[in-house]
Amino acid sequence: MSDKKTRKASIEEDDSETIEVVFFKSDSCAFCPRAEEVIRETIENFGSDVFTLKVINVSENPEAAEEYGIFALPTVMIGGVSVTGIPEPDLLMKMVLGAKVLTKKKDESE
């Protein structure tokens, strides 16, 4: 298992852009609080300069879920890839790494 500090350093060295994590929840969702807790715990290991967390409460803003094509809750979206349900920390990390690779390829092609 890799050291958390080593993983943090390697992601920070890739580039200075932050990765946007979008979390969709609702007031009536029984699983949303636990999903949000897992997401926050996972991204807190890296520090606030690596991620921006955007929480969208679809109870207050149902149009936002429709804009993103979200039909089930809880859903987390990173780099255009979404997962519904309570995410596993390992899966979140794979999504983050995928988003970093896509961002890097996009920057190189410009």
N, C-alpha and C positions, 0 to 999 in steps of 0.2 A: 504494500500500500504506500502511495507517495505521500510525502509530507505536505501539509496544507500550506505552509509558507513557501515551499518550492513551487507548488502549483500557482499560488498567487503571483509570485515573481515572474514566472514564465508567461502568464497571461498579460501581466502589466507590460512586459517587454515587447509584446507583439505590436501594439500601437496604443496611442493615447485615447482613442475613441471609446466611449462607453457603449455597452451592449444594453439595448432596451428590452426589459422583461415586462410583458403586459399580462396582467392577471385579471381574469373576469370572474366576478362573484355576484351573489345576490343576497339580500337580507334573509330570504327564506331557505337558502341552501344549507343543508345540514353538514356537508363535507367541506364547504368553503373555508371555514376558520382553520381547520387542520391543514388544508392545502396551502393557505397563505402562510401559515407558520413554517411549513417545510420549505417553501420558497424563500422566505426571509432568512431562515437559519442557513440555508445553502449559500445565498449570495452574500450574507454578512461575513462569511469566511474570507471573502476577497476584498472587502472594503467598499466604500461608497464611490470611489473613483473608477471602478470597473463596471458597475451596473447602474442603470436607472430603472426603478420599479414604478410602473404605471399601473395603478389599481383602478379598474373600471367596475363600478357597481351597476349592474344592468337593471336593478330595481329603480335606480334613479335616472339611468341613461340607457334605455332599451335600444335606441338607435345605434349606439356604439357597437353593440354585439352584432347587430345586423350588418353594419359597415364591414366588420372583420369576418363575417360569415360564421359566427359562433352560435351554436344551437344547443349546447349542453354546458352545464356548470358542475364544478369549477373547471376552468380552462386556463392554461398558461401558454403564452406564445413568445417564442424567442427566435429571432431571425426568420420570421415568416412560417415557422413550424409550430404547430399547436398540439398540445396533449390535454386530454380531458381526464378528470379524476384527481386523486391525490398523487402528485408526482413523486417518484423515487429520486433521492438526491443524485444518484448515479446517472439517471436519465436526464436530469436537468443539466448536469455537467457535459454530457454528450451533446445536448442541444446548444449549450454555450460554445463549446469547441467548434461545432458546425457553423454557428453564426460567425465566429472569429475567422474561420477559413473562408467563408463566403465574402466577408468584409474585406479581407486581405486580397482575395482574387479580384474583387471589384476595384479596389484601389490600384492594383497593378495594371489592370486593363485600361485605366483612364489616362 
